[in-house]
Amino acid sequence: MKVSLASALGTCFGVQDAINLAMAPEFRHDMTIVGQLVHNPQINESLKKNGVSLVKGVEELDNIKTKKVMITAHGAADKTKDRLREAGFIVYDASCPLVMRVHKTIKSMVEKNYFPVVIGQEDHVEVKGIVGDLEDYLVINNEDDLEKIRQRGKTKLGIVSQTTQQVDRVEGIVDKIRAMDCVEEVAFVNTICQPTRDRQVAVWELANQVDLMIVVGGYNSSNTKKLVQVCEVKNIEAHHIESSSQLNPQWFANKKHVGITAGTSTPENVINEVHTEILRIAANIDRMEGQPTPL
């Protein structure tokens, strides 16, 4: 059984910068993350072990016991940051620069009199941050939501995307919006981040070679879920796991080539553990079949 890693996978620079900031020695026992720094259970556990506290969100201000707080890599609205400062906290911002680019882009569109539309998940923390300072907006998650545009009667639209969306899906939704008879003008900036694009392209290419894909990342990680969706489009069996302990040897029976990919919030050590365990499983299967394991 051959085992291959995707050419691009795992932690991106925005996530790594956020982790490095939160793990700084001066924040030990004196920092609260407002939300999940990144959507990965191992990283959140490491933060707790390092003495960093976590609360679900700004609605839990009364539960914050430290003077210092940190905005997560997913970003937050300016009004959220202002609320924290007004409550007396020292605010550190670990927002990914590519997420903040979306904030700036949508605000620029509003200034040019475009009605703001975000393609993404309305309940996702990143999207909540993007729209948090807007007076009026629409969030479109799929083609079923397009009728909302007609209902709102807006004809000049400025469209951005949640950074972790699937590229082809977003472009397809934008094409359908452009084709609506009630829409006169569309300004679209594709704000899907490059690391997300790279990982989607890499898993697409690897899916052409394998008969099983293991996708590693937090269950609440949007970009990791999109990697699973790419496999579904390619009709390749895929299993989404958070750690090597969740690997099931039965998945690998009769498989010739296994691929491994991981979301942008998945740390290298977790990927390595999964890779090592899959190699062990592969070796056991090949031993039983009397075949050498390809390198």
C-alpha positions in Angstrom: 0.0 0.0 0.0 1.3 3.4 -1.0 0.9 6.4 1.3 1.2 10.0 0.0 1.0 13.4 1.6 -0.7 16.3 -0.3 1.8 18.8 -1.7 0.2 21.5 0.4 -1.4 20.8 3.8 -1.5 21.8 7.4 -0.9 25.0 9.3 -0.9 28.3 7.3 1.1 31.4 8.2 -1.9 33.2 9.7 -2.7 30.3 12.1 1.0 29.8 13.0 1.4 33.5 13.8 -1.7 33.4 16.0 -0.4 30.4 17.9 3.1 31.9 18.3 1.6 35.1 19.7 -0.8 33.3 22.1 2.0 30.9 23.4 4.4 33.8 24.2 5.8 33.3 27.8 4.5 36.7 29.0 0.9 35.6 28.5 1.2 32.5 30.6 -1.6 32.7 33.3 -2.4 36.2 32.1 -4.4 35.9 28.8 -7.9 34.9 27.8 -8.7 34.0 24.2 -12.1 35.3 23.2 -13.3 32.3 21.2 -11.2 29.5 19.7 -7.8 30.8 18.6 -8.0 28.4 15.7 -10.4 25.5 15.1 -8.2 22.7 16.3 -8.6 20.7 19.5 -4.9 19.9 20.0 -3.9 23.6 19.8 -6.7 24.6 22.2 -5.5 22.0 24.7 -1.9 23.2 24.3 -3.0 26.8 25.1 -4.8 25.6 28.3 -1.7 23.7 29.4 0.3 26.9 28.9 -2.0 28.7 31.3 -4.1 30.5 28.6 -7.8 30.7 29.4 -10.6 30.5 26.8 -14.1 31.8 26.7 -16.7 31.1 24.0 -17.1 34.7 23.0 -17.5 38.4 23.9 -20.9 37.5 25.5 -18.9 35.9 28.3 -17.1 39.0 29.5 -18.1 38.3 33.1 -16.2 35.0 33.0 -12.9 36.7 31.9 -10.5 36.8 34.9 -7.4 38.2 33.1 -6.5 41.7 32.2 -5.3 40.7 28.7 -7.5 39.3 26.0 -6.9 38.1 22.5 -8.9 38.2 19.3 -8.7 34.9 17.4 -7.2 34.3 14.0 -10.7 34.4 12.6 -10.9 38.1 13.3 -13.7 40.2 14.9 -15.7 43.3 14.2 -14.3 46.7 15.4 -17.3 47.1 17.7 -16.3 43.8 19.4 -12.7 45.1 20.0 -14.1 48.4 21.2 -16.4 46.7 23.6 -13.5 44.8 25.1 -11.4 47.9 25.5 -14.3 49.8 27.1 -14.7 47.0 29.6 -11.1 47.6 30.7 -9.2 44.8 28.9 -5.9 45.1 27.1 -6.7 43.7 23.6 -4.2 41.7 21.5 -5.2 41.0 18.0 -4.2 37.6 16.4 -6.5 38.2 13.4 -5.2 36.7 10.2 -4.2 39.5 7.7 -6.1 37.7 4.9 -9.3 37.8 7.0 -8.8 41.5 7.7 -8.4 42.0 4.0 -12.0 40.8 3.7 -13.1 43.3 6.3 -11.4 46.2 4.4 -12.8 45.0 1.1 -16.4 44.8 2.1 -16.2 48.2 3.9 -14.7 49.7 0.7 -17.6 48.3 -1.3 -20.1 49.9 1.0 -18.4 53.2 0.7 -18.9 52.9 -3.1 -22.6 52.3 -2.5 -22.6 48.6 -3.2 -24.9 46.4 -1.1 -22.6 44.0 0.8 -23.0 40.3 0.2 -20.8 37.6 1.9 -20.7 34.1 0.6 -20.1 31.8 3.6 -21.6 30.4 6.7 -23.6 32.9 8.6 -23.0 31.3 12.0 -19.2 31.0 11.5 -17.1 33.3 13.7 -15.2 34.7 10.7 -18.4 35.7 8.9 -19.8 37.2 12.1 -16.7 39.4 12.3 -16.9 40.4 8.6 -20.5 41.6 8.9 -20.3 42.8 12.5 -19.7 46.5 11.6 -22.2 46.6 8.7 -25.6 48.2 9.1 -27.2 46.0 6.4 -26.0 43.0 4.5 -26.8 39.5 3.2 -25.0 36.2 3.8 -25.4 33.6 1.0 -24.4 30.1 1.9 -25.8 28.3 -1.2 -27.9 28.6 -4.3 -31.1 28.2 -2.2 -30.3 31.6 -0.5 -30.3 33.5 -3.8 -34.0 34.4 -3.5 -33.0 36.6 -0.6 -31.4 39.0 -3.0 -34.6 39.4 -5.0 -36.5 39.9 -1.7 -34.2 42.7 -0.6 -34.6 44.6 -3.8 -30.9 45.4 -4.1 -29.5 45.7 -7.6 -25.9 46.9 -7.1 -24.0 44.2 -5.1 -20.6 44.0 -3.7 -19.6 40.4 -3.0 -16.8 38.8 -1.0 -16.3 35.3 0.3 -15.4 33.8 3.6 -11.7 32.9 3.3 -12.2 29.2 3.7 -14.9 28.5 1.1 -14.5 26.1 -1.8 -13.3 28.0 -4.9 -15.5 26.4 -7.6 -18.6 26.7 -5.3 -18.1 30.4 -4.7 -17.5 31.2 -8.4 -20.6 29.2 -9.3 -22.8 31.1 -6.9 -21.4 34.5 -8.2 -22.2 33.4 -11.8 -25.8 32.7 -10.8 -26.1 36.0 -9.0 -24.8 37.9 -12.1 -27.4 36.1 -14.2 -30.3 37.2 -12.0 -32.7 39.5 -13.8 -33.1 41.7 -10.7 -29.3 42.4 -10.4 -27.9 45.3 -12.4 -24.3 45.4 -11.2 -21.9 43.0 -9.4 -18.5 43.8 -8.0 -16.9 40.6 -6.8 -13.6 40.2 -5.1 -12.6 36.6 -4.5 -11.3 36.7 -1.0 -10.7 33.0 -0.5 -7.2 32.9 1.0 -4.3 31.5 -0.9 -3.4 28.8 1.6 -7.0 27.5 1.3 -6.7 27.5 -2.5 -3.4 25.7 -2.3 -4.7 23.0 -0.1 -7.8 22.5 -2.2 -5.8 22.3 -5.4 -3.3 19.8 -3.8 -6.1 17.5 -2.5 -7.8 17.7 -5.9 -4.6 16.6 -7.6 -3.9 13.9 -5.0 -7.5 12.6 -5.4 -6.6 11.7 -9.0 -4.1 9.1 -7.7 -5.5 7.6 -4.5 -8.5 5.4 -3.6 -8.7 6.6 0.0 -8.2 10.1 1.5 -7.6 10.8 5.2 -8.5 14.4 6.0 -7.0 15.7 9.3 -8.4 18.7 11.2 -10.9 20.0 13.7 -14.5 19.0 13.1 -15.5 22.6 13.3 -12.8 23.8 10.9 -14.5 25.2 7.8 -11.5 24.8 5.5 -11.0 21.2 6.6 -14.6 20.4 5.7 -14.0 21.9 2.3 -11.2 19.4 1.7 -13.6 16.6 2.4 -16.1 18.2 0.0 -13.4 18.2 -2.7 -13.0 14.4 -2.2 -16.8 14.0 -2.5 -16.8 15.8 -5.8 -14.0 13.5 -7.0 -16.0 10.5 -5.7 -13.1 9.4 -3.5 -13.7 7.8 -0.2 -12.6 10.2 2.6 -12.5 10.1 6.4 -12.3 13.3 8.4 -10.4 12.8 11.7 -9.0 15.0 14.4 -6.2 12.6 15.6 -4.4 9.4 14.8 -6.4 7.6 17.5 -9.5 7.8 15.3 -8.0 5.8 12.4 -9.8 2.6 11.7 -7.6 -0.2 10.1 -10.7 -1.5 8.3 -10.8 1.6 6.2 -7.5 0.5 4.5 -8.6 -3.0 3.5 -8.1 -3.6 -0.2 -6.7 -0.1 -0.7 -3.7 0.4 -3.0 -2.9 4.1 -2.5 -3.9 6.3 0.5 -3.6 10.1 0.5 -3.3 12.4 3.5 -4.3 16.1 3.7 -5.0 18.5 6.5 -6.7 21.8 7.1 -4.9 25.1 7.7 -5.3 24.9 11.4 -3.8 21.4 11.8 -0.3 21.4 13.4 2.6 19.5 11.9 2.9 17.1 14.8 -0.7 15.9 14.5 -0.1 15.3 10.7 3.1 13.4 11.5 1.3 11.2 14.1 -1.4 10.3 11.5 1.2 9.7 8.8 3.2 7.4 11.1 0.1 5.4 12.2 -1.1 5.0 8.6 2.3 3.7 7.6 2.1 1.2 10.5 -1.3 0.1 9.4 -0.1 -0.2 5.8 2.9 -2.3 6.8 0.7 -4.7 8.7 -1.7 -5.1 5.8 1.2 -5.6 3.3 2.8 -8.1 5.7 -0.4 -10.1 5.8 -0.6 -10.0 2.0 3.0 -10.8 1.6 3.8 -7.6 -0.2 6.4 -4.9 0.4 5.2 -1.4 1.4 5.9 1.2 -1.3 7.9 4.2 0.0 
